[in-house]
Amino acid sequence: MTDTTAPLTGAALIKDEVKRLPDGPGVYRMIGEDEEVLYVGKAKSLKKRVVQYAQGRFHTNRIAHMVDATRSMEFVTTRTEADALLLEINLIKQLKPRFNVLLRDDKSFPEIVIRRDHAAPQLRKHRGAHTIKGDYFGPFASAWAVNRTLNTLQKAFLLRSCSDSVYDSRTRPCMLHQIRRCSAPCTDLISKADYNLLVDEAEAFLRGKSRAVMGRMSAEMQAASDDLEFERAARLRDRIRALASVAQESQINPETVDEADVFALHVEGGQACVQVFFFRAGQNWGNKAYFPRVASAAEEEGVSEEALILGAFMGQFYENQPIPRMMLTSVDPHECALLAEAFAIKSGHKVEISTPKRGEKRDLVQHALTNACEALGRKMAESSAQSKLLAGVCEAFQLDGQPERIEVYDNSHIQGTNAVGGMIVAGPEGFQKSQYRKFNIKGTELTPGDDYGMMKEVLRRRFSRLVKEEEEGENAVRPDLVLIDGGKGQLDAALEVMADLGVDDIAVVGVAKGPDRDAGLERFFIPGRDPFMLEPKSPVLYYLQRLRDEAHRFAIGSHRTRRSMDIKKNPLDEIEGVGPGRKKALLHAFGSARGVSRASVEDLVKVDGVNQALAERIHGFFRKG
């Protein structure tokens, strides 16, 4: 007799799971249909925390919906609650559950590093793990901020920024030395001892000892002037001015805060903005606004929404960022003490999290909060305008609903060479650059310049992958609208591919440029309709032009990159047995690949590492045919 008992779901399943849970710290996962992870949470006591979901008393309908959708649960016990918090953060970043608060942009920030693995330390920009031996300073809020600071440091301390290979090959000073941005240690125009003094000064400045460094420079300038060395005094004056400009360019340079990150949260209309300011060495090193996805299910009595959002955001924020010793916040994040403990475990030093009530620290937080309010206001206004544009696209193309994901395709090549296809993605939040893709055209049967064939290859690769992901139950993302840069021919080619793959339910539109490629005279091609144009001053037309232009820009950029890499290829790379060492020896002996091609077998054998057989192979390679 078969067992027809239905499997437990929702609150009943959770109530059953609680019977076997320990009264200790750990992490739990709620899992829905198709093994989708709905929510990841941590608890000081798994039993006490999870049982709350089985009691049916929820603060929001969203939590009730999450419980009803639960089909299974998974648990991991940990040694301490801080360990549970760190594991929870890792799982949220990895699984991206839809009921958690999610930090959408987790890219690491740029830093400045003084490399210490070379006789002449190098000053350069760095992003990612600290794999190079040296002193790291940061984070900076943007590449622009770090480039500006690097430019200033070059003027002030004259440290090299060139790569080791360039440094080793120099026989005379480069242009940076001519414009007083480098002291030219590569050609011994400065002694190693004096160069290391400059390095030490740069390090001291970046560690916040700017006044001492500038004081020493001022004393040197005065001494040079007294000794009538006016040219040296003028150089020191220019270096002091460069250092002074760093402090003057920053909007806020606190007197009482040496190292801190400032977090300010503003919530309005179901959306949130977290403004983060970075202060290092007593200087403002920039700020950045984040708009986390607000979908918190872990609401608890007596805990505000702001505290929950900020606590979840800060935990994920430091997953791959350096952790400072102080964090200033506009509200106390949820489980503030536990966060500080977890950060201390991860960083190896004490971390203080506080919400200042008075003084300069409070002013810093208020300044960040003002920026958060303004940034969210701009974001909401842009979202409203974007929603109207997407509604206009829906009406113009007679779609079933407002598109959430638009994919735009374009190709770029020169007479068929280095052909590249580009795909850009846009939606309610604007361009989604992390979703952009390039396709190096691989078809060997294509006629050079066959735009239709190239478009077919790009779409076949894109949507074959989509079909495969859907068949395997992966989290495949379908576009609501596909825009093709081209007229009826390109559209027909696209429709043929999508029909073959069984994805012909996706709306496809061809966008043909006007006569003489004039913007504003575009014609649109849709299956089953005559070609049509939009009103010349229509906001929807401008929006579609922006999409097409962005796809064109991305495709051209990808093509140029591929062409540049192709140009840099050396014929020697294609010869079996010629690796980097032998290639370097051959180029050193004959000056160039052209010189190698003209060499006789007897001359080739004289090169270190080249035997008779390899010399004959090289000689034959350049004379095949």
C-alpha positions in Angstrom: 0.0 0.0 0.0 1.5 3.3 -1.1 1.9 6.3 1.2 -0.2 9.1 -0.1 0.6 11.6 2.7 1.4 15.0 1.2 4.8 16.4 2.0 4.9 19.1 4.7 5.2 22.8 3.5 5.2 26.3 5.0 4.6 26.7 8.8 3.9 23.0 9.2 7.3 22.0 7.7 9.1 24.6 9.9 7.3 23.4 13.0 8.5 19.8 12.2 12.1 21.0 11.6 12.2 22.8 15.0 11.9 19.5 16.9 15.4 18.5 15.7 17.2 21.9 16.0 19.8 22.6 18.7 19.6 25.5 21.1 22.8 27.0 19.8 24.1 29.5 17.2 23.9 28.8 13.5 22.6 29.7 10.0 19.3 28.6 8.4 18.1 28.7 4.8 14.5 28.7 3.7 14.1 26.9 0.3 11.2 27.1 -2.1 10.1 25.5 -5.3 12.9 24.3 -7.7 15.4 24.5 -4.9 15.3 28.4 -4.9 16.9 29.8 -1.7 14.3 32.3 -0.4 16.0 33.6 2.7 19.2 33.2 4.7 19.3 34.1 8.4 21.4 33.6 11.4 20.5 33.1 15.1 22.0 32.9 18.5 19.6 30.0 19.1 18.4 28.2 16.0 15.6 26.6 17.8 14.2 29.8 19.3 14.6 31.8 16.1 13.1 29.3 13.6 10.2 28.5 15.9 9.0 32.1 15.5 8.2 31.4 11.8 6.0 28.4 12.8 3.8 30.5 15.1 1.9 32.3 12.4 2.3 35.8 14.0 4.0 37.9 11.2 4.6 41.6 11.1 4.2 41.8 7.3 2.4 39.9 4.5 5.8 39.5 2.8 7.1 37.3 5.7 3.9 35.3 5.6 4.3 34.8 1.9 7.9 33.6 2.4 6.8 31.1 5.0 4.0 29.7 2.8 6.5 29.4 -0.1 9.0 27.3 2.0 9.4 23.7 0.9 12.5 22.7 2.8 15.1 24.1 5.2 18.9 23.7 5.6 20.9 24.4 8.8 24.5 24.9 9.7 25.6 25.1 13.3 28.5 27.4 14.3 30.8 27.8 17.3 29.7 31.4 18.1 27.0 33.9 17.0 29.8 36.0 15.3 30.8 33.0 13.2 27.1 32.6 12.3 27.0 36.2 11.2 30.1 35.9 9.0 28.7 32.7 7.4 25.3 34.4 6.8 27.0 37.3 5.0 28.9 34.9 2.8 25.8 32.9 1.9 23.7 36.0 1.1 26.4 37.3 -1.2 26.7 33.9 -2.9 23.0 32.9 -3.2 21.3 36.4 -3.4 18.0 35.3 -1.8 15.0 37.4 -2.9 13.8 38.0 0.7 17.1 39.4 2.0 18.4 42.9 1.9 21.0 42.8 -0.9 23.9 45.0 -1.7 23.7 45.3 -5.4 27.2 46.7 -6.1 29.9 44.8 -4.3 32.9 45.7 -6.6 36.1 46.3 -4.6 37.3 49.9 -4.3 40.6 51.1 -5.8 43.6 51.7 -3.6 47.1 53.1 -3.9 50.0 50.8 -3.3 53.7 51.5 -2.8 55.3 48.3 -4.0 58.1 47.0 -1.8 59.2 44.1 -4.0 61.6 46.1 -6.1 64.8 48.1 -5.5 63.0 51.2 -6.7 59.5 51.0 -5.1 56.7 51.8 -7.6 53.6 53.9 -6.9 50.5 52.7 -8.6 46.7 52.1 -8.5 45.5 48.7 -7.2 42.2 46.9 -7.0 41.5 43.5 -5.4 43.4 41.2 -3.1 46.6 42.3 -1.4 48.9 39.9 -3.3 51.8 42.3 -3.9 54.3 43.0 -1.1 53.9 46.7 -0.2 52.0 49.4 1.7 48.3 49.8 0.7 46.3 53.0 1.2 42.6 53.3 0.6 39.9 52.7 -0.2 39.1 55.5 -2.6 35.5 56.0 -3.7 36.2 56.0 -7.4 38.9 55.5 -10.0 38.8 59.3 -10.6 39.6 60.0 -6.9 42.5 57.6 -6.9 43.9 58.9 -10.2 43.7 62.5 -9.0 45.6 61.6 -5.8 48.2 59.6 -7.8 48.7 62.6 -10.0 49.3 64.8 -7.0 51.7 62.3 -5.4 53.8 62.1 -8.6 54.2 65.8 -8.6 55.1 65.9 -4.9 57.3 62.9 -4.4 58.6 62.0 -7.9 58.1 58.3 -7.5 58.1 56.0 -10.6 54.8 54.7 -11.9 56.2 52.6 -14.8 56.1 48.8 -15.0 59.3 46.8 -14.1 59.8 45.8 -17.8 59.8 49.5 -18.8 62.0 50.4 -15.9 64.6 47.7 -16.8 64.7 48.8 -20.5 65.3 52.5 -20.0 68.6 53.9 -21.1 67.5 57.6 -20.7 64.9 59.4 -18.7 61.3 59.3 -19.9 58.9 62.1 -20.5 57.6 62.0 -16.9 61.0 63.1 -15.7 61.0 65.9 -18.2 57.7 67.3 -16.8 58.9 66.8 -13.2 56.7 63.8 -12.3 59.5 61.3 -11.7 63.0 61.4 -10.3 64.3 58.8 -12.9 65.8 56.1 -10.6 65.9 53.9 -13.8 68.9 55.9 -15.1 70.5 56.6 -11.7 69.7 60.3 -11.9 68.9 59.9 -8.2 70.7 57.6 -5.8 68.8 54.7 -4.3 69.2 56.2 -0.8 67.7 59.5 -1.9 64.9 57.8 -3.8 64.0 55.7 -0.7 63.8 59.0 1.3 61.1 60.1 -1.2 59.3 56.8 -0.8 59.3 57.2 3.0 57.9 60.7 2.7 55.1 59.5 0.4 54.3 56.8 2.9 54.3 59.3 5.8 52.0 61.6 3.9 49.5 58.8 3.1 49.5 57.8 6.7 48.3 61.2 7.8 51.6 62.9 8.6 51.1 65.6 6.0 52.0 68.5 8.2 55.3 67.0 9.2 56.2 66.2 5.6 55.2 69.7 4.4 57.2 71.2 7.3 60.3 69.4 6.3 59.9 70.4 2.7 59.4 74.0 3.7 62.6 73.9 5.8 64.5 72.4 2.8 63.0 75.1 0.5 64.2 77.9 2.9 67.6 76.4 3.1 67.9 76.1 -0.6 66.9 79.7 -1.0 69.4 80.8 1.6 72.1 79.0 -0.3 71.0 80.7 -3.5 69.9 77.4 -5.0 66.8 79.0 -6.5 66.0 76.3 -9.0 65.9 73.6 -6.3 63.9 75.9 -4.1 61.4 76.4 -6.9 61.0 72.6 -7.3 60.4 72.2 -3.6 57.8 75.0 -3.7 55.9 73.2 -6.5 55.9 70.0 -4.5 54.5 71.7 -1.4 51.8 73.3 -3.5 50.9 69.9 -4.9 50.5 68.4 -1.4 48.5 71.4 -0.2 46.1 70.9 -3.1 45.1 67.4 -1.7 43.7 69.0 1.4 42.1 71.9 -0.4 40.3 69.6 -2.9 38.6 67.6 -0.2 35.2 69.1 0.9 35.6 67.9 4.5 38.9 67.2 6.2 38.1 66.4 9.9 40.3 67.4 12.7 39.3 64.6 15.1 38.8 61.6 12.7 41.9 60.0 11.3 40.4 56.8 9.9 36.7 56.0 9.6 33.9 55.0 7.2 30.7 57.0 7.6 27.3 55.4 6.8 24.1 57.4 6.4 20.8 55.7 5.5 17.7 57.3 4.1 14.5 55.3 3.4 11.5 56.6 1.5 8.8 55.2 -0.7 9.9 51.6 -0.2 13.5 52.4 -1.5 16.7 53.0 0.4 20.0 54.9 -0.1 23.1 54.3 1.9 25.8 57.0 1.4 29.3 55.9 2.4 32.1 58.4 3.0 35.7 57.3 3.4 38.2 59.1 5.6 41.8 58.0 5.7 44.9 59.8 7.0 42.6 62.7 8.2 41.4 63.3 4.6 38.2 62.7 2.7 38.9 60.1 0.1 35.5 60.3 -1.6 32.0 58.9 -1.2 29.6 56.6 -3.0 25.8 56.1 -2.9 24.3 52.6 -2.8 20.7 51.6 -3.3 20.3 48.2 -1.7 17.3 46.0 -2.6 15.0 46.3 0.4 13.2 43.0 1.0 13.9 42.2 4.6 12.0 39.3 6.1 13.9 39.3 9.4 11.7 41.9 11.1 11.7 41.7 14.9 9.7 43.5 17.5 11.4 46.6 18.7 13.8 46.8 15.7 13.3 49.6 13.2 13.4 49.0 9.5 16.4 51.4 9.2 18.4 49.4 11.7 17.7 46.1 9.9 18.6 47.5 6.5 21.8 49.2 7.7 23.0 46.2 9.7 22.5 43.8 6.7 24.1 46.4 4.3 27.3 46.8 6.5 27.7 43.1 6.9 27.8 42.6 3.1 29.7 45.8 2.4 32.9 44.5 4.2 32.9 41.1 2.5 35.7 42.2 0.2 36.7 45.7 1.5 39.3 46.6 4.1 37.8 47.2 7.5 38.6 50.5 9.3 38.9 50.8 13.1 35.9 53.2 13.3 32.5 53.3 11.6 30.1 56.2 12.2 26.4 55.6 11.4 23.3 57.7 11.2 21.3 55.0 13.1 22.4 52.1 15.3 22.6 49.1 13.0 20.8 45.9 14.1 23.0 43.8 16.4 25.7 46.5 16.4 27.9 44.8 19.0 27.8 41.5 17.2 28.7 43.3 13.9 31.7 44.9 15.6 32.8 41.5 17.0 32.6 39.9 13.6 34.5 42.7 12.0 37.2 42.4 14.6 37.5 38.7 14.0 37.8 39.2 10.3 40.2 42.2 10.4 42.4 41.2 13.4 41.9 44.6 15.2 39.3 46.3 17.4 36.4 47.9 15.5 34.2 50.6 17.0 30.7 51.3 15.6 29.0 54.4 16.9 26.2 56.8 16.2 27.6 60.2 17.3 25.2 62.7 19.0 27.4 65.8 19.0 30.6 67.4 17.7 32.5 67.0 14.5 31.7 63.3 14.1 28.0 64.1 14.2 28.5 66.8 11.5 30.2 64.2 9.3 27.2 61.9 9.6 24.7 64.7 9.0 26.7 65.7 5.8 26.5 62.1 4.6 22.8 61.9 5.5 22.0 65.1 3.4 23.8 63.4 0.5 21.8 60.2 1.0 18.5 62.1 0.9 19.5 64.0 -2.2 20.8 60.9 -4.0 17.6 58.9 -3.2 15.5 61.9 -4.5 17.4 61.9 -7.7 17.1 58.1 -8.0 13.3 58.1 -7.5 12.9 60.9 -10.1 15.0 59.0 -12.6 13.0 55.8 -11.9 9.8 57.6 -12.5 11.0 59.0 -15.8 12.4 55.6 -16.7 9.1 54.0 -16.0 7.3 56.5 -18.3 9.8 55.8 -21.1 9.3 52.0 -20.8 5.6 52.5 -20.8 6.0 54.5 -24.0 8.1 51.7 -25.5 5.4 49.2 -24.6 2.8 51.4 -26.4 4.9 52.0 -29.5 5.7 48.4 -30.1 2.4 47.0 -28.8 4.0 44.8 -26.2 2.0 42.7 -23.7 3.5 44.5 -20.8 6.2 47.0 -19.8 9.6 45.5 -20.5 11.8 44.8 -17.5 14.8 43.7 -19.5 15.7 45.0 -23.0 18.6 43.5 -24.9 20.2 45.4 -27.8 22.5 43.8 -30.3 25.0 45.3 -32.8 28.1 44.1 -34.7 31.4 45.8 -35.5 34.2 44.9 -37.9 36.4 46.3 -40.6 35.9 44.4 -43.9 35.0 41.3 -41.9 38.2 41.3 -39.8 38.2 41.1 -36.0 34.4 40.9 -36.1 32.7 41.3 -32.7 29.1 41.2 -31.6 27.9 43.3 -28.7 24.9 42.9 -26.4 23.9 45.6 -23.9 21.1 45.4 -21.4 18.7 48.1 -20.1 15.7 48.1 -17.8 13.8 50.1 -15.1 17.1 51.1 -13.5 18.9 52.2 -16.7 21.8 50.4 -18.3 22.9 47.2 -16.5 26.5 47.2 -17.5 27.3 44.1 -15.5 25.1 42.2 -17.9 26.8 43.4 -21.1 28.3 40.6 -23.2 30.7 40.6 -26.2 30.8 37.7 -28.8 34.0 37.2 -30.8 32.7 36.0 -34.2 34.0 32.4 -34.7 32.1 31.2 -37.7 34.7 30.0 -40.3 32.1 29.6 -43.1 31.0 33.3 -42.9 31.8 35.5 -45.9 33.9 38.5 -44.6 31.4 41.4 -44.0 28.3 39.1 -43.8 26.3 41.1 -41.2 23.4 38.8 -41.4 25.5 35.7 -40.7 27.3 37.5 -37.8 23.9 38.5 -36.2 22.7 34.9 -36.6 25.8 33.6 -34.8 25.5 36.0 -31.9 21.8 35.4 -31.4 22.3 31.6 -31.7 25.0 31.6 -29.1 23.0 33.9 -26.7 19.7 32.1 -26.9 21.1 28.5 -27.1 22.6 29.2 -23.7 19.3 30.6 -22.5 17.5 27.4 -23.6 20.1 25.2 -22.0 19.9 27.1 -18.7 16.1 26.8 -18.7 16.3 23.1 -19.4 18.7 22.5 -16.5 16.6 24.5 -14.1 19.2 27.3 -13.7 18.2 30.9 -13.0 18.0 31.9 -16.6 17.1 35.5 -17.5 14.8 36.1 -20.5 14.6 39.4 -22.2 11.2 41.0 -22.7 12.3 42.9 -25.8 15.2 42.3 -28.3 16.3 45.3 -30.4 18.4 44.5 -33.5 20.5 47.3 -35.1 19.3 46.9 -38.7 16.3 46.8 -41.0 14.2 44.0 -42.4 17.1 41.7 -43.4 18.6 41.8 -40.0 15.2 41.3 -38.4 14.4 38.2 -40.6 17.8 36.7 -39.7 17.1 37.2 -36.0 13.6 35.7 -36.3 14.9 32.6 -38.1 17.4 31.9 -35.3 14.9 32.4 -32.6 12.3 30.3 -34.3 14.8 27.4 -34.6 15.6 27.6 -30.9 11.9 27.8 -29.9 12.2 31.3 -28.3 10.0 33.0 -30.9 7.7 34.3 -28.1 10.2 37.0 -27.3 9.4 40.4 -29.0 12.0 41.4 -31.6 12.3 44.8 -33.2 14.7 46.0 -35.9 15.9 49.6 -35.8 17.1 50.9 -39.1 19.0 54.2 -39.3 17.5 57.0 -41.4 18.8 58.2 -44.8 22.5 59.3 -44.4 22.3 57.7 -40.9 20.4 60.8 -39.7 19.2 60.5 -36.1 15.5 61.1 -35.7 14.6 59.4 -39.0 14.9 55.8 -37.8 12.5 53.2 -39.1 11.2 50.4 -36.9 10.5 46.9 -38.2 8.2 44.5 -36.3 6.8 41.2 -37.6 3.3 41.6 -39.0 3.4 45.4 -39.2 4.5 47.8 -41.9 7.7 49.7 -41.1 7.0 52.9 -39.2 8.6 56.0 -37.6 8.1 57.7 -34.3 7.5 61.4 -33.8 10.9 63.2 -34.3 10.8 64.9 -30.9 9.3 61.9 -29.0 11.1 61.1 -25.7 10.6 57.4 -26.5 12.5 57.9 -29.8 15.4 59.6 -27.9 15.4 56.7 -25.5 15.6 54.1 -28.2 18.4 56.1 -29.9 20.3 56.0 -26.6 19.9 52.3 -26.5 21.1 51.8 -30.0 24.0 54.2 -29.6 25.2 52.5 -26.4 25.1 49.1 -28.2 27.1 50.7 -31.1 29.6 52.2 -28.6 30.1 48.9 -26.8 30.5 46.8 -30.0 33.0 49.3 -31.5 35.0 49.3 -28.2 35.1 45.5 -28.1 36.2 45.4 -31.8 39.0 47.9 -31.2 40.2 45.9 -28.2 40.3 42.7 -30.3 42.0 44.5 -33.2 44.6 46.0 -30.9 45.4 42.6 -29.4 45.6 41.2 -32.9 48.1 43.9 -34.0 50.3 43.1 -31.0 50.6 39.5 -32.0 54.1 38.4 -33.1 54.7 35.8 -35.8 57.1 34.1 -33.5 54.2 33.2 -31.2 53.0 30.7 -33.8 56.2 28.7 -34.1 56.2 25.5 -32.1 59.2 25.4 -29.7 59.6 29.2 -29.4 58.6 30.2 -25.9 58.9 33.5 -24.1 62.7 33.0 -23.4 63.7 32.0 -27.0 61.4 34.7 -28.4 63.2 37.3 -26.3 66.6 36.0 -27.3 65.7 36.0 -31.0 64.3 39.6 -30.9 67.3 40.7 -29.0 69.6 39.2 -31.6 67.8 40.4 -34.7 65.8 43.4 -33.5 62.4 42.4 -34.8 60.3 39.5 -36.2 61.2 40.9 -39.7 64.9 40.6 -38.8 64.3 37.0 -37.7 62.5 36.2 -41.0 65.5 37.4 -43.0 68.1 35.4 -40.9 69.8 32.3 -42.3 69.8 28.9 -40.5 73.5 29.5 -39.7 72.7 32.8 -38.0 69.7 31.4 -36.1 71.7 28.6 -34.6 74.1 31.2 -33.0 71.2 32.4 -30.8 71.2 31.1 -27.3 68.7 28.2 -26.9 68.2 27.6 -30.7 69.4 24.2 -32.0 69.7 23.1 -35.6 66.2 21.6 -35.8 64.5 24.7 -34.3 66.6 27.0 -36.6 65.4 25.0 -39.6 61.8 25.2 -38.3 62.0 29.0 -37.8 63.6 29.4 -41.2 60.9 27.3 -42.9 58.1 29.0 -41.1 58.9 32.3 -42.8 59.3 30.6 -46.2 56.3 28.3 -46.3 55.1 28.7 -49.8 
